[in-house]
Amino acid sequence: MFIDSHCHINFPDLAARMPEVLANMQANQVSHALVIGVSRPKYPQVLALAESHGNLYATVGVHPDDPEAEEYSEDELVALAAHPRVVGIGETGLDYHWCKGDLDWQHQRFRTHIRAAKRVGLPLVIHTRESAEDTIRLMREENAEVCGGVMHCFTETWEVAQAALELGFYISFSGVVTFKNAAQVKEVAQKVPLERMLIETDSPYLAPVPYRGKVNEPAYVRHVAAHIAELRGIDLEEVARVTSDNFFRLFSKAGR
């Protein structure tokens, strides 16, 4: 069985055909999925999915790419994280691709999420884009190793992966690892200890080969696992088993 550790199936492309998405998961041996909170307006959709389906879990957070997004206070995140179906804090982190100029607001948003995660003892789901140095710096300054978490959709260098691993974080690979030109990601996927690895789709984005360019969905996470198995020269079943064990070790509130 496989677990999609990061998806956005509440987004319109997938929400409109939810019964099919869930059936495809089952047909492809994807046993569970983590639906990620990215904003206040979308959070009720995320929570409703997790409340309605025993194999779906939720996180709560505000994505770093929107300076106009309504913030959660630290206390609000702590309160929302008390819900039994909320197993992590995020998506949070830093994104310098879309945001330029004064980024103090982004740093403060990230710090707020880290502090909330430490208070409630839940793992962080971290997004970093063109901001790896500052992301790691803030993680260290805020002692993010206290709560741990995952570097989602990892596309950075092995050195960045090592820094995250030293803080006790897991590394998650998406469909990007299957792309022909993703040499750096493939290298990291070969080096990361298997017991610190997760797999994800980030659906509806970044569909893996052979579905690249199409709408992604959790069922396709098995293609991520298959490519990692090929890169590492191990059985697909081993990747499935170990990454599933890792998911429940990190997101321990999910139970099993």
C-alpha positions in Angstrom: 0.0 0.0 0.0 1.1 3.6 -0.7 0.4 6.8 1.1 0.1 10.2 -0.6 1.7 12.5 2.1 0.7 15.8 0.4 -2.3 16.6 -1.9 -4.8 19.3 -2.6 -7.8 17.2 -3.6 -10.1 19.9 -2.3 -9.0 22.1 -5.3 -11.7 22.3 -8.1 -10.0 19.9 -10.6 -10.3 17.1 -8.2 -13.2 18.1 -5.9 -15.6 18.0 -8.8 -14.9 14.2 -9.3 -14.2 13.2 -5.7 -15.9 9.7 -5.9 -13.7 8.9 -8.9 -10.5 10.2 -7.2 -11.2 8.1 -4.1 -12.0 5.0 -6.2 -8.8 5.5 -8.2 -6.8 5.6 -4.9 -8.3 2.2 -3.9 -7.7 0.7 -7.3 -4.0 1.7 -7.1 -3.4 0.6 -3.6 -3.1 4.1 -2.2 -4.5 3.5 1.3 -4.3 7.1 2.8 -3.7 10.7 1.8 -2.9 13.9 3.7 -5.0 16.9 2.5 -3.1 20.1 3.0 -4.4 23.4 4.4 -3.2 26.4 2.5 -5.5 29.3 3.5 -8.4 30.2 5.7 -11.1 30.1 2.9 -10.0 26.6 1.8 -9.5 25.1 5.2 -13.2 24.1 5.8 -13.0 22.0 2.6 -9.9 20.3 3.8 -11.4 19.5 7.2 -14.7 18.3 5.7 -12.8 15.7 3.6 -10.9 14.4 6.6 -14.0 14.2 8.7 -15.9 12.4 5.9 -13.3 9.8 5.0 -11.4 7.6 7.4 -8.4 7.4 5.1 -7.9 11.1 4.7 -6.2 13.4 7.2 -5.8 17.2 7.3 -3.3 19.9 8.1 -3.9 23.5 8.9 -1.8 26.5 7.7 -1.4 29.4 5.4 0.8 29.0 2.3 3.8 31.4 2.1 3.2 32.7 -1.4 0.3 35.2 -0.8 1.1 38.4 1.1 -2.6 39.3 1.2 -3.7 36.1 2.8 -5.6 36.3 6.1 -3.2 35.1 8.8 -3.7 32.7 11.6 -2.4 33.7 14.9 -0.3 31.3 16.8 -3.1 30.7 19.3 -5.6 30.1 16.4 -3.3 27.4 14.9 -3.0 25.8 18.3 -6.8 25.7 18.7 -7.5 24.4 15.2 -4.8 21.7 15.6 -6.7 20.2 18.5 -9.2 18.7 16.0 -8.8 14.9 15.9 -8.4 14.8 12.1 -5.7 17.5 12.0 -2.3 15.7 12.1 0.2 18.5 11.1 0.8 22.2 10.8 1.3 23.7 7.3 1.7 24.2 4.5 4.2 26.8 5.6 7.7 27.9 4.8 9.2 30.4 2.4 8.7 31.1 -1.3 10.8 33.7 -3.1 9.8 32.8 -6.6 6.5 34.8 -6.6 7.3 37.2 -3.8 9.9 39.9 -4.0 11.0 42.9 -1.9 10.4 43.1 1.8 9.7 39.5 2.9 9.5 40.1 6.7 5.8 39.2 6.6 6.7 35.8 5.1 9.4 35.1 7.7 7.0 36.0 10.5 4.3 33.8 9.1 6.7 30.9 9.0 7.9 31.6 12.6 4.3 31.6 13.8 3.6 28.2 12.3 6.8 26.7 13.8 5.9 28.1 17.2 2.4 26.7 17.0 3.7 23.3 15.9 6.1 23.1 18.8 3.3 24.0 21.3 1.0 21.2 20.0 3.6 18.7 19.2 2.6 18.2 15.6 5.0 18.0 12.6 5.4 20.8 10.1 4.8 20.6 6.4 7.4 22.9 4.8 7.4 24.5 1.4 10.6 26.1 0.2 11.2 27.6 -3.2 14.2 29.7 -4.1 14.6 30.3 -0.4 16.5 27.2 1.0 19.1 29.1 2.9 16.6 31.3 4.8 14.3 28.4 5.3 16.9 26.3 7.0 18.1 29.4 9.0 14.7 30.1 10.4 14.1 26.4 11.2 17.3 26.5 13.2 16.6 29.8 14.9 13.1 28.6 15.9 14.4 25.2 17.0 12.1 23.4 14.6 13.7 20.1 15.5 11.5 20.1 18.6 8.4 19.3 16.4 10.1 18.0 13.3 8.2 17.6 10.0 8.7 17.1 6.3 10.3 19.1 3.5 7.6 18.6 0.9 8.0 18.3 -2.9 11.8 18.4 -2.4 13.7 20.0 -5.3 16.8 21.4 -3.5 20.4 20.2 -3.3 21.8 17.3 -1.3 23.4 19.8 1.1 20.0 21.3 1.9 18.6 17.8 2.4 21.4 17.1 4.8 20.7 20.2 6.8 17.0 19.3 7.1 17.8 15.7 8.0 20.1 17.0 10.7 17.1 18.8 12.2 15.2 15.5 12.2 13.0 16.3 9.2 11.8 13.9 6.5 12.3 14.5 2.8 9.3 14.0 0.5 9.5 13.4 -3.2 6.8 14.3 -5.8 6.3 13.5 -9.4 9.2 15.9 -10.2 11.6 13.0 -9.4 10.2 11.2 -12.5 11.0 14.1 -14.9 13.8 13.6 -17.3 15.6 16.8 -16.5 15.4 16.5 -12.7 18.9 15.2 -12.2 19.4 17.0 -8.8 16.2 15.6 -7.4 17.1 12.1 -8.6 20.5 12.4 -6.9 18.9 13.3 -3.6 16.3 10.5 -3.9 19.2 8.1 -4.1 21.0 9.5 -1.1 18.3 10.2 1.5 18.0 7.3 4.0 14.9 5.4 3.1 13.7 5.5 6.7 13.5 9.3 6.3 11.7 9.5 3.0 8.0 10.2 2.2 6.2 10.2 -1.2 3.5 12.6 -2.4 1.7 13.9 -5.5 1.1 17.6 -4.6 -1.9 17.0 -6.8 -3.5 18.4 -8.8 0.0 19.7 -9.8 3.2 18.0 -11.0 1.8 14.7 -12.4 4.5 12.1 -12.7 5.6 10.5 -15.9 3.6 8.9 -17.7 0.9 11.5 -16.8 3.1 14.6 -17.0 1.0 17.6 -18.1 -2.3 16.1 -17.0 -4.2 16.7 -13.8 -2.4 14.9 -11.0 -4.2 12.8 -8.3 -3.3 10.6 -5.3 -3.6 7.4 -7.3 -0.4 8.4 -9.2 1.8 8.4 -6.1 2.7 4.8 -7.0 4.6 6.1 -10.0 6.7 8.2 -7.7 7.4 5.2 -5.6 8.2 3.1 -8.7 10.7 5.6 -10.0 12.4 5.8 -6.6 12.6 2.0 -6.4 14.3 2.0 -9.8 16.7 4.7 -8.9 17.8 2.9 -5.7 17.7 -0.6 -7.2 15.2 -1.9 -4.6 11.7 -3.5 -4.8 8.7 -1.3 -5.2 7.1 -3.1 -2.2 10.0 -2.0 0.0 9.5 1.7 -1.0 5.8 1.3 -0.3 6.2 -0.3 3.1 8.9 1.9 4.4 7.4 5.2 3.3 4.1 4.2 4.7 5.7 3.3 8.0 7.5 6.6 7.9 4.3 8.5 7.4 2.7 7.1 10.5 5.9 7.6 12.5 6.0 11.3 11.6 2.2 11.9 11.6 1.7 9.8 14.7 -1.6 11.5 15.6 -3.0 9.7 12.5 -2.8 6.4 14.3 -2.9 3.4 12.0 
